[in-house]
Amino acid sequence: MMQKDFTTGIISTGYFKKDAYNALQMPLYANAAYEFESAEAMADAFQGRSAEHTYSRITNPTVQYFEQRVQKITGAVGVTALNSGMAAITNVILELAYAGANIVTSSHLFGNTWSLLSSTLAPFGLETRFCDLTNPEEVAANVDENTCAIFLEIVTNPHLEVADLKALSAVAKSKNVPLVADTTIIPFIDFHAQDFGVNIEIVSSTKYISGGATSIGGLVIDYGNFNWKHSKRLEAFAKQFGPMAFTAKMRKEIHRNVGAYMSPQTAQLQTLGLETVELRFRQASNSAKELAKRMKSLTGIKHVNHIGLEDHPYYSISKEQFGEYTGAMFTFTLDSQEACFAFLDKLKLIRRATNLFDNRTLIIHPASTIYGTFTQAQRDEMDIDDCLIRISIGLESVDDLLADIKQALV
Ligand SMILES: *Cc1c(COP(=O)(O)O)cnc(C)c1O
């Protein structure tokens, strides 16, 4: 059951076991292994007949409590915390893909995800079909019997393209293919991915959840709403575990073997981050919209791209899917790359840094940084514009941010 109020739900999530010292904050269990009373109890734990912890690459009480909070608030059947957003994406793909399989996605992807698919996984025989995810017919035409997933980012970074999730889910359902969504840009507060037919949600918890860029982390959230007998890799698990097949294989095999489980130190920081994420997200979203609105009338800025502004092509679909709060990231364009560099160099309050959803406002020129090692042809394929600047709004006042932008434009 999903809890109605986000923050109440997060804060009231109980522990699996009563804490030995009644600690109010989940203690940091910074240990690698766990001891057993008997050889039999040890065998039971290793063979899955008991839920005791064995080794912290597989499970850990502090990480499990973080997962439990996310599971309770999202209504998911299983949550796995990994040590980065990229580890979460990699684990999901390694669970679904096989040599000869294909994944249908957009060329509008986070740069490292694009590279993971195009460079890292392609040599293992996974084909990636880049298509226009805002065109369901094109997506349907790209799916065949070897499609292991349709993968998308719910708001593409940095283009801010928003696909219609219900339309994509209809295609996915009709073809018996799971819909996998990277939802990092809009956290699971007002936006409920499962209501739009998403089967597996992936989040870089480094961003909003970490509580001010304290740590790197990722989440795989399984809604148990796909019939895994249709997945070549999961058929056997589907017979044994039914709707729990995805999480069962993730926990019993994939994340255990890949070895990218979240560290307990990170889980403790991010557990605390969850307690304030609703507050921070709402404030940063409001500030981003207000700042974007005010920046539209500044001379020197060619175009402001923010999905929460009414004249944006994806305004209606964003509102339908995400509600009033459309996130703290937006982009704008200046006349040239030189103008972008000169502008960035003059900023005093806004910080030149990658990352998103820190408590401080961060700014970056994507073409020369995140996409800087790609060729011009690859950047063209990904529609990365030399004149584009990406900004991620923090918790500073809008007036102060606008003043900094104004002084840097002259
Ligand atoms: C940052 C980001 C990632 C990668 O997450 P890390 O935690 O940095 O590994 C993946 N997808 C999107 C949309 C992101 O913004």
The ligand as an SDF file (V2000), in Angstrom:
LIG
                    3D

 15 15  0  0  0  0  0  0  0  0999 V2000
   23.2510   11.3720  -13.2000 C   0  0  0  0  0  0  0  0  0  0  0  0
   22.3680   10.5510  -14.0370 C   0  0  0  0  0  0  0  0  0  0  0  0
   22.6140    9.1830  -14.2070 C   0  0  0  0  0  0  0  0  0  0  0  0
   23.8370    8.4980  -13.6090 C   0  0  0  0  0  0  0  0  0  0  0  0
   23.7780    8.4610  -12.2270 O   0  0  0  0  0  0  0  0  0  0  0  0
   25.1120    8.3610  -11.3110 P   0  0  0  0  0  0  0  0  0  0  0  0
   24.5560    8.2670   -9.9320 O   0  0  0  0  0  0  0  0  0  0  0  0
   25.9280    9.5640  -11.5750 O   0  0  0  0  0  0  0  0  0  0  0  0
   25.8200    7.1090  -11.7410 O   0  0  0  0  0  0  0  0  0  0  0  0
   21.7380    8.4540  -14.9740 C   0  0  0  0  0  0  0  0  0  0  0  0
   20.6660    9.0300  -15.5480 N   0  0  0  0  0  0  0  0  0  0  0  0
   20.3860   10.3290  -15.4020 C   0  0  0  0  0  0  0  0  0  0  0  0
   19.1740   10.9010  -16.0450 C   0  0  0  0  0  0  0  0  0  0  0  0
   21.2220   11.1400  -14.6410 C   0  0  0  0  0  0  0  0  0  0  0  0
   20.9550   12.4440  -14.5050 O   0  0  0  0  0  0  0  0  0  0  0  0
  1  2  1  0
  2  3  1  0
  2 14  2  0
  3  4  1  0
  3 10  2  0
  4  5  1  0
  5  6  1  0
  6  7  2  0
  6  8  1  0
  6  9  1  0
 10 11  1  0
 11 12  2  0
 12 13  1  0
 12 14  1  0
 14 15  1  0
M  END
$$$$
